[in-house]
Amino acid sequence: MPRDHIRDADEDVVIIGAGAAGIAAARRLLAIRPGLSVLMLEAGDRLGGRAWTVGLPETGDLGFDLGCGWLHGARTNAWTAIAGEVGLTVDRSPAPWNGGRRLRRDDAEIERAQQAIGAYFERLESHEGNDTDLAAKLQPDSRWNGQIRAIGTYITGAELERSSIADYNRYDPGAGPDWRVRQGYGTLIALYGAPVRTTLGVEARRVDHRHSGRISIETSQGMISARTVLVTVSTNVLAAGRIAFDPPLPDKIEAATRLPLGLADKLFLSLTDPEALPADTHMLGSTSRGATGTYQLRPFGAPVVEAYFAGDLAHDLELAGAKAAFSFAADELAAQFGTDIRKQLSVAAISAWAATPHIGGSYSYAEPGASDLRGVLAEPHDERIFFAGEACSRSRYSTAHGAYETGVAAADRIAGSSSRNL
């Protein structure tokens, strides 16, 4: 939809944000109430939000995800079926944590590490009493604490001291292993959103719901009137006040503030000689410190290395820039494969989610004591302003299918509300 068509538009439903939740809600609404006028607004220049696929040299039709990349709980993940519907290919090779290939070091050391890591997560799962942070269950002076800390940042995008045990224990991605989409998760979500009437490059700035009738949305391209608004932007955008509500919605802002986005950034490295590294093999950069990368060597057999950084390390490398991220990854790879591996590597693509306008991070985590605020964030206001997104999911937060489910739930509630007269 051309930008100049926004000014003074009059819609039944306006959806703010064209990520997984907004797209799912729009598709659901149009399926069950095809007569509705539904407009999706996206401040960025593409569909998908935190799902973003890029193509890399010498990799054919493969897609590489700078955002979400795994179909978690794939057998029950709605995106798995949608991938087939839109003609994409689901790769069912097991993920590293589901039995996929791992780079082997000393087998005895691996076994001891796995025992210590398993015992830590058992302590988390058996926790009773007041909510506390994930660091509370570390054993003082354990030699495996660095590795446990690294894994913790991959899970939440934040250091253990900031993240809630109660929230961790509520996480349930659903049945099934974790699979990938060969053409990319971001490709899948963008394709699914393609039929929705959408305006890109338009920022929603203010939602005026003072009157009992229509809601006014002030955007960077003019005013829009709507009967219902669905907000699907990230918690960091809400907490920063990027969208003003009139009257204010302090409970939503508090919830968003205490459900911030952690950070996970990806660096894709091109590999000159594919035979220099094993295919589709996982490697942890260091087993002794928390500030380390995790690496997927030659995903799908392609001449590529996917480096993944999370938590404070990701913030530090993002601020330092691509050269620093490359140097860090090359150092960790050289420690395993020798210094000559550096000559094989070059930067192909890199994310910077904390600095990405209108997003500001990767996926939400709950501060200790804040897990119940996911429900507060998800609750509609006055049955006119609705909220959806991964942070609104009690058990599937941080996932694209959690975002999908909250979008569908919001759409059903919007369509089913007889008092709305949509």
Beta strands, then each sheet from edge to edge (+ up, - down):
strand 1: 9-16
strand 2: 38-42
strand 3: 53-54
strand 4: 64-65
strand 5: 90-91
strand 6: 180-181
strand 7: 198-200
strand 8: 204-208
strand 9: 215-219
strand 10: 222-231
strand 11: 244-246
strand 12: 261-262
strand 13: 264-271
strand 14: 281-284
strand 15: 294-297
strand 16: 304-310
strand 17: 345-350
strand 18: 363-364
strand 19: 385-387
sheet 1: 7+ 2+ 1+ 10+ 9- 8+ 11+
sheet 2: 7+ 2+ 1+ 10+ 19+
sheet 3: 3+ 4-
sheet 4: 5+ 6-
sheet 5: 12+ 18-
sheet 6: 14+ 15- 16+ 13- 17+
end
